């Protein structure tokens, strides 16, 4: 890992540790809630009941899956988020999604919201492959992220003194990068925001 890559990871960990300390995590919005509910229905239809959440934060989506009767383990960079989740009886492991401490093919579904845009473009295909590793072949992996016109932004908003990389990429480029995880079954965009930010959603079938 280069010094730049280490710096990006350190900034992200620092930001999310501070966010956990302050309790600043926003509630899940209606589009994400709809996507999660539809994904839960898909899992039930396909008989899948063991999900890994990549970039789980304090376990908001983990709690949603568990509440629907689906076992879920989260991964998050911040130890503080893992502790917050544990305090609510949820399992979130403090770990990078680039090196999941999980057995190969041990989960039958994957979920990741608002995390992949923090991965630099040069690392994105490798991280996509890492996310597929703990998934059984053909497992559905839902990935949502902010994207838009291709550029890197270092955000200093939200928490004073903290920095986060947003590697902004158009839908087509993220589709190519995420193909490292498997076959793209569906993609869509939501909510175009300031500076042409858009939320992108991908349903992938894991390849192992």
N, C-alpha and C positions, 0 to 999 in steps of 0.2 A: 504494500500500500504506500502511495506517495505521500509526501508531506501535505500536499493540498487535500488529498482524500482523507487523511487523518484529521486535518483541520475541520473539514466539513462534518465529519462524524462527531468530533468533539463539540462543535457548535450545536449540533442537533441534540446531543445528549444533555448539554448544559441547558438548552432551552426547555426541553421537556421535563427535566428534573425540577427546574424552577416553576414551570407550569403546574406540575403535580404539587409542589410545596404551596403554591398560591391557590390551588383549586380553581384554575381558570378555564377548564375544559368546557366547551360549548355543548349544548344539547344537540342531539341528532336532528337534522332538518327533515322536512317531509319527503323529499325525493330519496334521500338515503334510507329513511324508514321504509318507504315503499319498496325500494330495491331489496332491502334485507328481508322483508316479509315475502316477496316473490321468490327470493333465493331459498328461504326456509321451505316454502311450498314445493319448490323444485327438489330439494333434498328429500323431503318426505315422499314425494312421488317416486324418486329413484331409490328409496330405501337407504339413504346415507345419513349417518348419525354421529360423525366424529369430525369436527371442523377445527382448522388452525387459523387464527386471525393474525395476520402479519401487520405489525404496527398498531397494536390493540389499544394503546393509551391505557387509561385506568379500567378498561374492560366494559365500556358501554355496550358495544356490540356483542361481546362475550356474554354479557348478562341477557341480551335479547335472544341469543341462540339457546342458552341454558333454559331460559324461561319457556321456550317452545319445545323443550324436551330433547334438545340436541346437545351432546357433549361438545365443549369448546375449550381449547387452550389458546391463549394469546401470547404473542412475542412483542416486546417493546424495549427500546434502548434504555428507558429510564427505570432505575430501581424504584424510584418514588411511585411510578405508576403501578409497578408490580405490587408494592405494599398497599396502595389504595385498593387495588382489586382484591387482594387477599383479605382485607378488612371487610369486604362484602361477600366473602366466601367464594371468590372466583380465582381461577388459575391464570396468571400472566407471568411469563418467564422473562427476566431481564436479559435480552439478547438482541443482537443485530439480525435483521432478516436476511442479510447477506451470508450468514453462516448459521442456519437454524440448528440448535442442539437437539435434533429430533431424528428418529430412525427413518430410513428411506421407506417410502410407500406405506407409512403408518397412519395416515389420515385419508379419509375418503372425500374431503372437500376443503377448499381454501377460500379465504376472504381477506381483502386488504383495501381499506378506505383511507384516502388522503395521506398516503405514505410514499408511493412510488415517485411522486414529483420531487421528493427530497433526494433522490438517487441521481448523481451526475450521469449525463448521457453515456460517457465512456464506460461506466460500470453497469448500466441498466440491463443489458442482455445477460450478464453474469448473475445479477441479482434475480432476474426472472427465472433463470435455471435453478438457482438456489431455492426459490419459492416452490418450484415444482418438485424438488427432491423428496420432501416428506409426503407427497401426495401419490395415491395409487394411480396407475395409468387410467386415463379417461375421467378422472375426478374433475368436477367443475371448480374452477378458480375464478372468483369475481374480483376484479381490480378496478377501483375508482380513484381518480386523481385529477388535480387541476392541471390544465394545459392551455395551449394557445400558440401565438407566434413564437418561433424558436428563439430562445434567449435564456440566459442565466440571470436570476435576480437574487440578491442577498437582502432579505427582509429584516428590518430592525423594528418592525411594528409589533404591537401587542404587549411585549414585556421589555421594559427599559433595560438596556445593556446586553440584550440577547440577540443572536443572529441565527437565521436559517436560510439555507440555499433552497430556492425554487428553480428547478431545471425545467423550464417551460418548453413543451414540445407539442406540435400539432398532432391531431388524431392519427394521421397516417403514419407518422414516425413512431409514435408509441405503439401502434399496431405491429409494426415491424420489430420493434425491440421486444415486445411481449411474446412474439412468436417463439422466442427461445424457451418459453415455458410450455408451449403446446399449440394446439389449433385454436384460432380465434373463431368462436361460434357466433358471437354477436358483439356489436359495439354501437354506442350512442353517445350523444352529448346533451348536457343540461345547461341551463342558466349561464348565458354569456354575461360576464361582468365587466368592470372597468378594465381598460387596456386590453380588451378582447380575451380576458380570461374565460375559460369554459371548463365545465366539469365533464370529464370523459369516463365512460363506464365500459368495461370489457368483460365478456364471459369467455373463458378459456377452458379448453379440455386438456388437462395435464398430459404431457408426454414423458414417459420414463422407460 
